[in-house]
């Protein structure tokens, strides 16, 4: 079970489906590059994101993943589908990360292209209580 205090920074993005038309399509496109995790292991973080209004309280579906390229993990992605058009992404940066803000934003371009989505940066912060 992951807690908000496990993470250094939290990024919020909007996304729209492009080549991918569903979260299942995103999973298929990223298979072999990402490890898919249990949404329940991030429930405390999801609940706080709802309370703060960062994601819709009634999102339709969610998936969680981390890259297989780096160990230990430096970022986790939680994609929330809020409508048939898309939703929100919480990018959770771990305390092990050495990424700069600019590197994360640049890497999201590649992630989005590989996932078949368009994404737009909204904000950065430590949104959650310890």
C-alpha positions in Angstrom: 0.0 0.0 0.0 1.5 3.3 -1.1 1.1 6.5 1.0 1.3 10.1 0.0 4.5 10.5 2.1 6.3 8.0 -0.2 6.4 10.6 -3.0 8.4 13.8 -3.5 6.3 15.6 -6.1 2.9 15.0 -7.7 2.2 16.2 -11.3 -1.3 16.5 -12.7 -2.1 16.2 -16.4 -5.2 16.2 -18.5 -5.3 13.6 -21.3 -7.4 12.8 -24.3 -7.5 9.5 -26.2 -5.8 9.7 -29.6 -4.9 6.4 -31.3 -5.9 4.7 -28.1 -9.7 4.8 -27.5 -9.8 3.3 -24.0 -7.6 2.5 -21.1 -7.4 -1.1 -22.4 -5.9 0.2 -25.6 -3.3 2.2 -23.5 -2.4 -1.0 -21.5 -2.0 -2.9 -24.8 0.3 -0.2 -26.3 2.5 -0.1 -23.1 2.7 -3.9 -22.5 6.3 -5.0 -22.0 7.5 -1.4 -21.2 5.5 -0.9 -18.0 4.4 -2.9 -15.0 0.7 -2.7 -14.3 -0.1 -2.4 -10.6 -3.2 -2.7 -8.4 -5.3 0.4 -8.1 -6.2 -0.6 -4.6 -2.5 -0.2 -3.5 -2.9 3.6 -4.3 -6.3 4.1 -2.7 -5.2 6.5 0.0 -3.6 8.7 -2.7 -6.7 8.5 -4.9 -9.0 9.4 -2.0 -6.9 12.5 -1.2 -6.8 13.5 -4.9 -10.6 13.3 -4.9 -10.9 15.3 -1.7 -8.7 18.1 -3.2 -10.7 18.1 -6.4 -7.7 17.0 -8.6 -9.7 14.1 -10.1 -13.4 13.6 -10.5 -15.1 11.8 -7.5 -17.0 9.6 -10.0 -14.2 8.7 -12.5 -15.2 5.8 -14.6 -12.0 3.7 -14.5 -8.4 3.8 -13.5 -5.1 2.1 -14.2 -1.7 2.3 -12.4 1.7 1.6 -13.9 5.4 2.1 -13.5 8.2 1.9 -16.0 10.2 -1.3 -16.2 13.3 0.7 -17.4 14.4 2.0 -14.0 14.8 0.2 -10.6 13.9 1.3 -8.0 10.9 3.1 -9.6 11.2 6.8 -9.9 7.6 7.6 -11.1 4.2 6.0 -11.0 1.4 6.9 -13.4 -2.3 6.7 -12.4 -4.6 7.3 -15.3 -8.2 8.1 -14.5 -10.9 7.9 -17.3 -13.5 10.6 -16.6 -15.3 10.4 -19.9 -15.1 8.7 -23.3 -12.7 11.4 -24.4 -10.1 11.0 -21.6 -9.4 12.1 -18.1 -6.5 12.9 -15.7 -3.1 11.5 -15.0 -1.4 11.7 -11.6 2.3 11.3 -12.0 3.8 10.4 -8.7 7.5 11.1 -8.4 9.3 9.0 -5.7 11.9 10.2 -3.3 14.4 8.0 -5.2 14.0 10.1 -8.4 16.8 12.3 -9.7 14.6 13.7 -12.5 14.3 17.4 -13.0 10.9 19.1 -13.5 11.9 19.7 -17.2 12.9 16.0 -17.7 9.5 14.8 -16.4 7.6 17.2 -18.7 9.8 16.2 -21.7 9.4 12.5 -20.9 5.6 12.9 -20.8 5.7 13.6 -24.5 7.3 10.3 -25.2 5.0 8.5 -22.8 1.9 10.1 -24.4 3.0 9.2 -27.9 3.7 5.5 -26.8 0.3 5.4 -25.0 -1.6 6.8 -27.9 -2.9 9.8 -26.0 -2.5 13.6 -25.9 -1.7 15.1 -22.6 -1.4 18.6 -21.2 0.4 19.6 -18.0 -1.9 21.2 -15.4 0.2 21.6 -12.2 2.9 20.4 -9.9 2.9 20.2 -6.1 3.0 18.3 -2.9 -0.8 18.1 -2.8 -1.2 15.6 0.0 -1.0 15.7 3.8 1.6 13.6 5.4 
